[in-house]
Amino acid sequence: MSSTRVFRSIAYVAVVVCAISVARAAQARSSVAALPLEFVGDVLPADREVLRQRMVLGLKGSAFDVVADERVTKLEKGRKGRCDAACRREQAASLRVRYIAGGKVEGKHGNLVIELWLADGYSGKVLARADQRCDICGITEAASFMDLAASSLHAKLNKLLPNPGVITVTVSPPGADIYVDDDPVGPAPQTLELPAGEHTLSARAVGYTPRSRTVNVIAGVREDLALKLGRDSKSIWRQRAGWISAGVGVAAIITGAALVGIAGNDADCRNGPEFQNLCSKEVSTAAPGWTALGVGAVALTTGLYLLFTQKERPASQPKVTVATSGAGLLMSSQF
């Protein structure tokens, strides 16, 4: 083998190794939203901010991409009551994160109890918890305990879940809602981290026929999935009927208003015996005018109803299982 071929082989291996390392590093980091901590007891305001910052640092240090900006604060301020699984799903979809993290700090006479949790953004269920207790400690020691609790969440998560697969989902038209196993995860496009195994991905949008695919997710593998939604034939006819009805309604209302407006005007008197009976008599346009107004209102209301009350149809498309193999891409249809 010539030196040129050896050099090319070494360069090829180096490129492959680097690509694998970069892919693993990219897949190792999961996005998490750090919600504001709940404080109970006599924790000082300055200490509260320090503990919150240390929670964020602890999550970042354990291979999480953390979202803890004004979007999270605004989302929490708009929430009423306690946040359940459905609430956490909505938060994750709105912030476009894979996980939600939060917790509570209870302080009394210098003793602190730290309770943190990490929830799945797709199901809303709490996956991992971390508890730390700090007796008669200052803020420096308390911050260390917070860092330790936040860092342990990632380790506990790794014990529960295998390496996830990563699927980037794009949909035409953009902005369609994406569902993973019937759970909403937000508008398209989305980059999803899913546990290994079979999952159903769906896309839905008003006025379009839904699409769903059953994907066999492989641990550590990154794939792309493109879904194209076709226009719903019933929706097209509904839209056309709505515009026609609304147009007829507007025309009838304009006509009716004009007829009501001229009601009561005197008829023109003309020369000739056949027109004498019309002189000084009023033109009676009130009745047809009010009738046209009524018909127009009904037609306009019907048109607006048809245009703005379209509902998403449930996905009922054939499912396609996608998996990778040594020979390439395998696909099988399931009806």
C-alpha positions in Angstrom: 0.0 0.0 0.0 1.4 3.4 -1.0 2.0 6.2 1.5 -0.7 8.2 -0.1 -3.3 5.5 0.5 -2.2 5.1 4.1 -2.5 8.9 4.6 -6.0 8.9 3.1 -7.1 6.0 5.3 -5.8 7.7 8.4 -7.5 11.0 7.5 -10.8 9.2 6.8 -10.7 7.4 10.2 -9.9 10.7 11.9 -12.9 12.4 10.2 -15.2 9.6 11.2 -14.1 9.6 14.8 -14.5 13.3 15.0 -18.0 13.2 13.5 -19.0 10.5 16.0 -17.6 12.5 18.9 -19.4 15.6 17.8 -22.7 13.7 17.3 -22.4 12.1 20.7 -21.6 15.4 22.4 -24.6 17.0 20.7 -26.9 14.2 21.7 -25.7 14.1 25.2 -27.1 17.5 26.1 -30.8 17.7 26.7 -32.8 20.9 27.0 -34.4 21.7 30.3 -36.4 24.7 31.6 -35.5 25.7 35.2 -38.7 27.0 36.8 -38.5 29.5 39.7 -38.0 27.8 43.0 -40.7 27.8 45.7 -39.5 29.2 49.0 -41.1 28.5 52.3 -40.0 29.9 55.7 -37.4 32.5 56.5 -35.1 32.3 53.5 -33.7 35.8 52.8 -34.5 37.4 49.4 -30.8 37.7 48.6 -30.2 34.0 49.5 -33.1 33.0 47.3 -31.5 34.5 44.2 -28.2 32.8 45.0 -29.9 29.4 45.4 -31.8 29.8 42.2 -28.6 30.6 40.3 -26.8 27.6 41.8 -29.6 25.4 40.7 -29.2 26.6 37.1 -25.4 26.2 37.3 -25.8 22.6 38.7 -28.1 21.7 35.8 -25.7 23.2 33.3 -22.8 21.4 34.8 -24.5 18.0 34.4 -24.8 18.2 30.6 -28.1 20.1 30.4 -28.9 23.0 28.1 -30.8 25.2 30.5 -33.6 27.7 29.7 -34.0 30.1 32.6 -34.7 33.5 31.1 -37.7 35.9 31.1 -39.8 33.5 29.1 -39.9 31.0 32.0 -40.6 33.8 34.5 -43.4 35.2 32.3 -44.9 31.7 31.9 -44.9 31.1 35.6 -46.5 34.5 36.4 -49.4 33.7 34.1 -50.1 30.3 35.8 -52.8 29.9 38.4 -52.8 27.1 40.9 -50.5 24.1 41.2 -48.9 22.7 38.0 -49.9 19.1 37.2 -48.7 16.8 34.5 -50.8 18.5 31.8 -49.5 21.9 32.9 -45.9 20.7 32.6 -46.6 19.3 29.1 -47.9 22.7 28.1 -44.9 24.5 29.6 -42.4 22.2 27.8 -44.2 22.6 24.5 -44.3 26.4 24.9 -40.6 26.7 25.8 -39.6 23.9 23.4 -37.6 22.0 25.9 -37.3 18.3 26.6 -37.5 18.4 30.4 -38.9 20.7 33.1 -37.1 21.2 36.4 -38.3 22.8 39.6 -38.4 22.4 43.3 -38.9 23.9 46.8 -36.6 25.2 49.5 -37.9 25.3 53.1 -35.9 27.3 55.6 -36.4 27.5 59.4 -33.8 28.9 61.9 -30.9 28.3 59.6 -31.9 24.8 58.6 -32.6 24.3 54.9 -34.4 21.4 53.2 -33.9 21.3 49.4 -36.3 19.3 47.2 -35.8 19.3 43.4 -37.6 17.3 40.7 -37.2 16.7 37.0 -40.2 16.0 34.8 -40.6 14.6 31.2 -41.8 17.4 28.9 -43.7 14.9 26.7 -45.7 13.1 29.4 -45.5 15.7 32.2 -44.6 12.9 34.7 -41.8 13.5 37.3 -38.9 11.2 36.4 -36.3 12.0 39.1 -36.1 13.7 42.5 -33.2 15.0 44.6 -33.4 15.9 48.3 -30.7 17.6 50.4 -30.8 18.8 54.0 -28.5 21.5 55.4 -28.5 22.0 59.2 -27.3 25.3 60.6 -25.5 26.4 57.5 -24.7 29.6 55.8 -25.5 30.6 52.2 -22.2 29.3 50.9 -22.8 25.8 52.2 -26.5 25.9 51.2 -25.4 26.8 47.7 -23.1 23.8 47.5 -26.0 21.5 48.6 -28.2 23.1 45.9 -25.5 22.5 43.3 -25.2 18.9 44.4 -28.9 18.3 44.3 -29.3 19.8 40.8 -26.3 17.8 39.4 -27.7 14.5 40.8 -30.9 14.9 38.7 -29.0 14.1 35.5 -27.4 11.0 37.0 -30.7 9.7 38.2 -32.2 10.4 34.8 -29.5 8.4 33.1 -30.2 5.4 35.3 -33.9 5.5 34.3 -33.6 6.1 30.6 -31.3 4.6 27.9 -29.6 6.9 25.5 -32.3 8.6 23.5 -32.7 8.8 19.8 -33.0 12.2 18.2 -35.6 12.9 15.4 -36.0 16.3 13.7 -39.6 16.6 12.5 -40.5 19.1 9.8 -44.0 19.6 8.5 -45.5 21.3 5.5 -47.2 23.7 6.2 -44.9 25.0 9.0 -46.5 25.6 12.3 -48.6 22.5 12.4 -49.0 20.9 15.8 -46.9 17.8 16.5 -47.9 15.0 18.7 -45.8 12.2 20.2 -47.9 9.2 21.2 -51.0 11.5 21.2 -49.2 14.0 23.5 -48.8 17.6 22.1 -45.2 18.8 22.0 -45.6 22.1 20.2 -45.6 23.5 16.6 -43.3 22.3 13.8 -40.4 22.1 13.3 -39.2 20.3 16.4 -36.1 18.3 17.3 -37.3 15.5 19.6 -35.4 13.3 22.0 -37.3 10.0 22.3 -36.5 6.8 24.3 -35.5 3.8 22.1 -38.5 1.9 20.8 -41.7 2.5 18.8 -43.4 5.9 18.9 -46.2 7.4 16.9 -45.5 10.9 15.5 -48.5 12.9 14.3 -49.0 16.3 12.7 -52.3 18.2 12.6 -53.4 21.6 11.3 -56.9 23.1 10.8 -58.0 22.7 7.2 -55.5 19.9 6.4 -55.7 16.1 6.5 -53.6 14.8 9.5 -50.6 12.6 9.0 -49.1 10.0 11.4 -46.0 7.8 11.3 -44.9 5.1 13.6 -41.1 5.4 14.0 -38.8 2.8 15.4 -36.4 5.0 17.4 -32.9 3.7 17.8 -30.8 4.7 20.8 -28.1 7.2 19.9 -29.2 7.6 16.3 -30.2 11.0 14.8 -32.8 10.9 12.0 -35.0 13.3 10.1 -38.8 12.9 9.4 -40.7 15.1 7.0 -44.5 15.1 7.0 -46.6 16.8 4.3 -50.2 17.6 5.1 -52.7 17.7 2.2 -55.6 20.1 2.0 -58.8 18.5 3.4 -61.4 18.3 0.5 -64.2 18.8 3.0 -62.4 21.8 4.4 -62.0 23.3 0.9 -65.7 23.0 0.1 -66.6 24.3 3.5 -64.3 27.3 3.0 -65.8 28.1 -0.4 -69.3 27.8 0.9 -68.4 30.0 3.8 -67.1 32.8 1.5 -70.1 32.6 -0.8 -72.5 32.7 2.1 -70.7 35.6 3.7 -70.6 37.5 0.4 -74.3 37.0 -0.2 -75.0 38.1 3.4 -73.0 41.3 3.0 -74.8 42.1 -0.3 -78.2 41.4 1.2 -77.4 43.6 4.2 -76.3 46.5 2.0 -79.5 46.1 -0.2 -81.7 45.9 2.9 -80.2 49.0 4.4 -80.7 50.9 1.2 -84.4 49.9 1.0 -85.0 50.8 4.6 -83.3 54.1 4.1 -85.5 55.2 1.2 -88.7 54.0 2.9 -91.2 56.8 3.3 -90.0 59.0 0.4 -92.8 60.4 -1.8 -93.3 59.0 -5.3 -92.5 61.3 -8.2 -95.7 62.8 -9.7 -95.8 62.6 -13.4 -98.0 64.0 -16.1 -100.7 61.8 -17.4 -103.8 60.1 -15.9 -102.2 56.7 -15.5 -99.7 58.2 -12.9 -102.1 60.4 -11.0 -102.9 57.6 -8.5 -99.2 57.5 -7.5 -99.0 61.2 -6.6 -98.6 61.9 -2.8 -98.4 58.1 -2.1 -95.3 56.8 -0.2 -93.0 54.2 -1.7 -93.4 51.0 0.5 -89.8 49.6 0.7 -89.6 49.0 4.5 -90.9 45.4 4.4 -88.6 44.1 1.7 -85.7 46.1 3.3 -86.1 44.5 6.7 -86.5 41.1 5.0 -83.2 41.6 3.1 -81.5 42.6 6.3 -82.7 39.4 8.1 -81.7 37.2 5.2 -78.3 38.9 5.0 -77.6 38.5 8.7 -78.4 34.8 8.6 -76.2 34.3 5.5 -73.3 36.3 7.0 -73.5 34.4 10.3 -73.6 31.1 8.4 -70.6 32.0 6.3 -68.5 33.1 9.3 -69.5 29.9 11.1 -68.3 27.8 8.2 -65.0 29.8 7.9 -64.0 30.0 11.6 -65.2 26.8 13.2 -63.2 24.2 11.3 -61.9 21.4 13.5 -58.9 19.2 13.3 -59.7 15.7 12.1 -58.2 12.8 14.0 -55.2 11.2 12.3 -56.2 8.1 10.5 -53.4 7.6 8.0 -51.4 4.5 7.3 -48.5 4.1 9.6 -45.0 3.6 8.4 -42.3 2.0 10.5 -38.8 3.4 9.7 -35.7 1.7 10.9 -32.0 1.7 9.8 -30.1 -1.3 8.9 -26.8 -2.2 7.5 -28.3 -2.1 4.0 -29.9 1.3 4.4 -33.4 2.4 5.3 -36.2 -0.1 5.8 -39.9 0.8 5.6 -43.0 -1.2 6.2 -46.6 -0.1 5.9 -49.3 -0.9 8.4 -53.0 -0.4 7.6 
